[in-house]
Amino acid sequence: MKRLIKKILREERISEGDPKTGTGKKPKGSGRRLYTDENPKDTVSVKFRTKEDIVDTLNKASFKSKSHKRQSQIINLIHQRVRAAHSNAKDPKTKKRLKRALDYITNKKEKSKEKTKRLREQTIGSGNYGDPIMDTSPGNVPPQSYDAGSYTHDKDGKRHTSPVSKLAFFKAAQLVSKMKDDMWFTQNEDGGESTYYRTNDIETPLKVVGINKTGIGDKVFWAAFDNKEGLRDGSITNYDQLYLRPFKRYEVPLWETARVYKTISYAPKVDAFSKEDAKNNVMYDEDGAYHSGEWYDDPSYDESDDDWETTDGPSPDGDIKQIGIIYDEQQGLNESLIKEMGPSPEENDIISELNELVQSWDGCEEGMPVACRYKNQVQELIDKYKNLPL
């Protein structure tokens, strides 16, 4: 009976202190352990009696489908429980079995911590408005090289750009180059409308590779535009071979006319025998003596802008100027081929002739310091440009 009463009281205490959904923390007054998650959809059943049990747990699809943060929580949970079980074990065989499991999960925990550190180093940004968190992992398109314009928010309200893998980007550019003809590319080089509509026109290939909501549509268009021949004939086969134009900042001069609505307050000084007379002389004045413009210099005069509306514009007002480069160009296949091929035959001939000239230059041997200096300078130039395109 005492046992039953204790069980009921314990259940009531747990129920009273527990939240409806998981927080990853031990609720106040709860008997449940740290990292218990009350959301069944996010639950991973764990076993840790042996090392093999832990291996099976970490190989489950339900575990692998979780984010790194959630995986770390589960690994920490297993480590905590195995460590406690090992510490409390009395039987030598049990202790030996748990020690093997503990060594394995400890190693996994350390690797998880290393990955966490690596992921933190591969992100930039505070997550605040105007400074989103960006994933700069080597396998992704550099997030600084385009204007994402589309963000996700984590549970802490931090803004994130959606990372785009280089493979997905390459596939998207390849699809666009093959799905659209040259006339379409020419028409959309300057479509005379917002680039939103151009991106909307290539939404299908973007959606096929899963990057249609990342804001990278403009970059995909220009990659397909600048590399369409190589993408179509198969000479460009991966992201690193693409020529990617620089992402620039421009200044666009504009003008517009606007109507401004103001609130003006002032208190004219009026001489009268009653306040009614004063009010009527002001309100029904026919000479304009009490209009606001007549009291502009009075200490009581005050005005504030309440609203405005554009009556004409905005319209272009001069030449558009490039004022900076946000992210530099990627040279791509052409530059790679030049480096791979080395100097052209003509360039090799020039270097050979210069070498012959230096070899036959006997000014140094004849005690001519100026001629000797020139010879050394030419030799330095040969060494600098040898095996490089001039």
C-alpha positions in Angstrom: 0.0 0.0 0.0 2.8 2.4 0.9 4.5 1.6 -2.4 1.3 2.4 -4.3 0.9 5.7 -2.5 4.5 6.7 -3.2 4.1 5.8 -6.9 0.9 7.9 -7.2 2.6 10.9 -5.5 5.7 10.5 -7.7 3.5 10.4 -10.9 1.6 13.5 -9.7 4.8 15.5 -9.1 6.2 14.5 -12.5 2.9 15.4 -14.2 2.7 18.8 -12.5 6.2 19.9 -13.3 6.5 18.7 -16.9 5.9 20.8 -20.0 3.7 19.5 -22.8 6.6 19.4 -25.3 10.3 18.7 -24.8 12.8 21.4 -23.9 15.9 19.2 -23.8 16.2 20.1 -20.1 15.1 18.3 -16.9 11.8 19.9 -15.8 11.7 21.2 -12.3 10.4 18.4 -10.0 10.6 15.8 -12.8 12.2 12.4 -12.3 13.1 12.3 -16.0 16.7 12.6 -17.1 18.5 15.4 -19.0 17.8 15.5 -22.8 14.5 13.6 -22.5 12.3 14.9 -25.3 8.6 14.7 -24.9 8.0 15.1 -28.6 7.4 11.5 -29.9 8.3 12.5 -33.5 11.8 13.3 -32.4 12.4 10.3 -30.2 15.2 7.8 -30.8 15.1 4.6 -28.8 18.5 3.9 -27.4 20.2 0.7 -26.0 23.6 0.8 -24.3 24.0 -2.6 -22.6 26.9 -3.4 -24.9 29.1 -1.6 -27.4 27.2 -3.4 -30.2 23.9 -2.0 -28.8 25.3 1.5 -29.1 26.7 0.9 -32.6 23.2 -0.3 -33.6 21.6 2.8 -32.1 23.9 5.2 -33.9 23.3 3.4 -37.2 19.5 3.7 -37.0 17.9 5.8 -39.7 16.0 7.6 -37.0 19.3 8.8 -35.5 21.0 9.6 -38.8 18.1 11.7 -40.0 18.5 14.1 -37.0 20.4 17.4 -37.0 23.9 17.4 -35.7 22.7 19.2 -32.6 20.1 16.6 -31.8 22.6 13.8 -32.5 25.0 15.4 -30.0 22.3 15.4 -27.4 21.6 11.7 -27.9 25.3 10.8 -27.8 25.7 12.8 -24.6 22.6 11.0 -23.1 24.1 7.5 -23.9 27.5 8.6 -22.6 25.9 9.8 -19.4 24.0 6.6 -18.8 26.8 4.2 -19.7 29.2 6.2 -17.5 26.8 6.0 -14.5 26.2 2.2 -15.2 29.9 1.5 -15.3 30.5 3.4 -12.1 27.8 1.5 -10.3 28.6 -1.9 -11.6 30.0 -4.4 -9.1 30.4 -7.6 -11.2 33.8 -7.7 -13.0 32.3 -9.1 -16.2 29.6 -6.4 -16.2 32.1 -3.7 -15.5 34.4 -5.0 -18.3 31.4 -5.1 -20.8 30.4 -1.5 -19.8 34.0 -0.3 -20.0 34.1 -1.4 -23.6 30.8 0.4 -24.3 32.0 3.5 -22.4 35.3 3.7 -24.4 33.3 3.6 -27.7 30.7 6.2 -26.8 33.4 8.5 -25.3 35.2 8.4 -28.6 32.0 9.2 -30.4 31.4 12.1 -28.0 34.8 13.6 -28.7 34.3 13.3 -32.4 30.9 15.0 -32.1 32.5 17.9 -30.1 35.1 18.3 -32.9 32.4 18.4 -35.5 30.5 21.0 -33.5 33.6 23.2 -33.3 34.2 22.7 -37.1 30.7 23.7 -37.9 30.9 26.8 -35.8 34.1 27.8 -37.6 32.3 27.3 -40.9 29.6 29.8 -40.2 29.6 33.6 -40.1 27.0 36.1 -39.0 25.2 36.9 -35.7 21.8 35.8 -36.9 20.3 39.3 -36.3 18.4 41.3 -38.9 20.9 42.3 -41.7 23.5 39.9 -40.5 22.2 36.3 -41.1 24.1 33.2 -40.1 25.8 31.8 -43.2 27.2 28.3 -43.8 30.6 28.7 -45.4 31.5 25.0 -45.7 33.8 24.2 -48.6 31.1 22.0 -50.3 28.7 25.0 -50.5 28.5 27.9 -52.8 30.0 30.9 -50.9 27.0 32.6 -49.4 28.7 36.0 -49.8 28.7 35.6 -53.5 25.0 36.2 -54.0 22.1 38.0 -52.3 20.1 35.2 -50.6 17.0 37.4 -49.9 15.4 34.3 -48.3 15.9 33.2 -44.8 14.9 30.6 -42.2 14.6 31.1 -38.5 15.7 28.8 -35.8 13.9 28.3 -32.5 15.9 31.2 -31.0 14.7 33.5 -33.7 18.1 33.7 -35.4 18.1 34.3 -39.2 19.9 31.8 -41.4 20.5 31.6 -45.1 19.8 28.3 -46.7 23.1 26.7 -47.8 23.4 25.6 -51.5 25.7 22.8 -52.3 28.1 23.3 -55.3 26.8 20.1 -56.8 23.2 21.3 -56.7 24.2 24.7 -58.1 26.1 23.1 -61.0 23.1 20.8 -61.8 20.7 23.7 -61.8 22.9 25.8 -64.2 23.3 22.7 -66.4 19.5 22.2 -66.5 18.8 25.9 -67.3 21.4 25.9 -70.1 19.7 22.9 -71.8 16.1 23.8 -71.1 16.3 27.4 -72.4 17.4 28.4 -75.9 19.7 31.3 -76.9 16.8 33.6 -77.7 15.5 33.3 -74.1 19.0 34.1 -72.7 19.2 37.1 -74.9 15.8 38.4 -73.9 16.5 37.9 -70.2 20.0 39.5 -70.2 18.1 42.7 -69.8 14.4 41.8 -69.4 13.2 45.3 -68.5 11.5 44.0 -65.4 12.4 42.8 -61.9 14.7 39.7 -61.9 12.1 38.1 -59.7 10.2 37.1 -62.9 13.4 35.7 -64.5 14.0 33.5 -61.5 10.3 32.5 -61.5 10.8 31.4 -65.1 13.5 28.9 -64.1 11.8 27.7 -60.9 11.3 24.2 -62.3 15.1 23.3 -62.6 15.7 25.0 -59.3 13.0 23.0 -57.7 14.3 19.7 -59.2 17.6 20.1 -57.4 16.0 21.5 -54.3 17.3 25.1 -54.3 14.2 27.0 -55.4 13.8 28.8 -52.1 17.4 29.9 -51.4 17.6 33.2 -53.3 20.3 32.0 -55.6 18.3 32.2 -58.9 20.2 35.2 -60.3 23.5 33.5 -59.8 22.3 30.4 -61.5 21.0 32.4 -64.4 24.3 34.1 -65.0 26.3 30.9 -64.5 24.1 29.3 -67.2 24.4 32.4 -69.4 28.2 32.6 -69.2 28.9 28.9 -69.5 26.0 27.6 -71.7 28.2 26.3 -74.5 30.4 24.2 -72.2 27.4 23.0 -70.2 25.6 22.0 -73.4 28.5 20.2 -75.1 29.7 18.5 -71.8 33.2 20.2 -71.7 32.2 21.7 -68.3 31.5 18.9 -65.9 31.6 20.3 -62.4 31.2 23.5 -60.3 34.9 24.3 -60.2 35.1 24.6 -64.0 32.4 27.2 -64.2 33.2 30.9 -64.9 31.2 32.8 -62.2 31.1 36.5 -62.7 31.8 38.8 -59.7 29.0 39.9 -57.4 29.2 43.7 -57.5 27.7 46.7 -55.8 26.2 49.5 -57.9 25.0 53.0 -57.3 21.8 53.8 -59.2 21.0 57.6 -59.3 17.2 58.3 -59.1 14.9 61.3 -58.7 11.3 61.7 -57.7 8.9 64.5 -56.7 6.8 64.1 -53.6 3.9 65.9 -51.9 4.6 66.3 -48.2 1.8 66.6 -45.6 2.6 68.7 -42.6 0.9 69.5 -39.3 1.5 73.1 -38.3 0.6 74.5 -34.9 0.8 78.2 -33.8 -0.9 80.5 -31.4 -1.6 84.0 -32.8 -1.8 86.9 -30.3 -5.2 88.6 -30.5 -6.5 91.7 -28.7 -10.2 91.5 -27.9 -12.8 92.1 -25.1 -13.7 88.4 -24.8 -12.4 85.1 -25.8 -15.3 84.6 -28.1 -14.4 87.8 -30.0 -10.8 86.7 -30.2 -11.8 83.3 -31.6 -14.2 84.8 -34.2 -11.8 87.4 -35.4 -9.2 84.7 -36.1 -11.5 82.0 -37.5 -13.4 84.3 -39.8 -10.5 86.6 -40.8 -10.8 87.5 -44.5 -7.4 89.2 -44.9 -5.2 86.2 -44.2 -3.6 87.9 -41.2 -3.9 84.7 -39.2 -2.7 82.2 -41.7 0.3 80.1 -40.6 2.7 81.8 -43.0 2.2 85.1 -41.2 3.2 83.6 -37.9 6.3 81.7 -39.0 8.6 83.7 -36.7 6.4 83.5 -33.7 7.8 81.4 -30.8 4.6 79.3 -30.8 5.1 78.2 -34.4 5.8 74.5 -34.9 5.5 72.0 -37.8 6.0 68.3 -38.3 5.9 66.0 -41.4 3.1 63.6 -41.0 3.1 61.9 -44.4 4.2 62.2 -48.0 3.3 60.6 -51.4 5.3 60.4 -54.6 3.7 62.3 -57.4 6.3 61.5 -60.1 9.2 58.9 -60.2 11.4 57.4 -59.1 13.1 57.8 -62.5 16.8 57.3 -63.6 19.0 60.3 -63.0 22.3 59.6 -64.5 24.7 56.8 -65.2 24.8 53.7 -63.0 28.2 53.3 -61.4 29.9 50.3 -60.0 31.1 51.2 -56.5 32.5 47.9 -55.2 32.9 44.2 -55.5 31.1 42.0 -52.9 32.7 38.8 -54.1 35.3 38.3 -56.8 34.9 36.2 -59.9 35.7 32.5 -60.3 37.8 32.0 -63.4 36.6 28.5 -64.1 37.5 26.2 -67.1 39.3 28.7 -69.3 41.8 29.8 -66.6 42.3 26.1 -65.6 43.1 25.2 -69.1 45.7 28.0 -69.4 47.4 26.8 -66.3 47.3 23.2 -67.3 48.7 23.9 -70.8 51.4 26.3 -69.7 52.9 29.0 -72.0 52.1 29.1 -75.7 54.8 28.2 -78.3 55.2 32.0 -79.0 55.8 32.6 -75.3 58.3 29.8 -75.1 60.2 31.3 -78.1 60.4 34.7 -76.4 61.8 33.1 -73.2 64.3 31.0 -75.3 65.5 34.1 -77.1 66.0 36.0 -73.9 67.9 33.0 -72.5 70.2 33.1 -75.5 70.7 36.8 -75.1 71.7 36.5 -71.4 74.1 33.6 -72.2 75.9 35.7 -74.8 75.9 38.9 -72.6 79.6 39.2 -71.7 79.5 42.7 -70.2 79.9 41.3 -66.7 83.1 39.6 -67.6 84.5 42.8 -69.1 84.0 44.7 -65.8 81.0 46.8 -67.0 78.7 47.1 -63.8 75.8 48.7 -65.6 75.6 46.0 -68.3 76.0 43.4 -65.5 73.1 44.9 -63.7 70.9 44.8 -66.8 71.8 41.2 -67.4 70.8 40.2 -63.8 67.5 42.1 -64.2 66.6 40.2 -67.4 67.5 36.9 -65.8 65.1 37.7 -62.9 62.3 38.4 -65.4 63.0 35.1 -67.2 62.9 33.2 -63.9 59.6 35.0 -62.9 57.7 34.4 -66.1 59.1 30.9 -67.0 56.3 28.3 -67.3 53.7 31.0 -66.8 51.5 32.7 -69.4 52.8 36.1 -70.2 
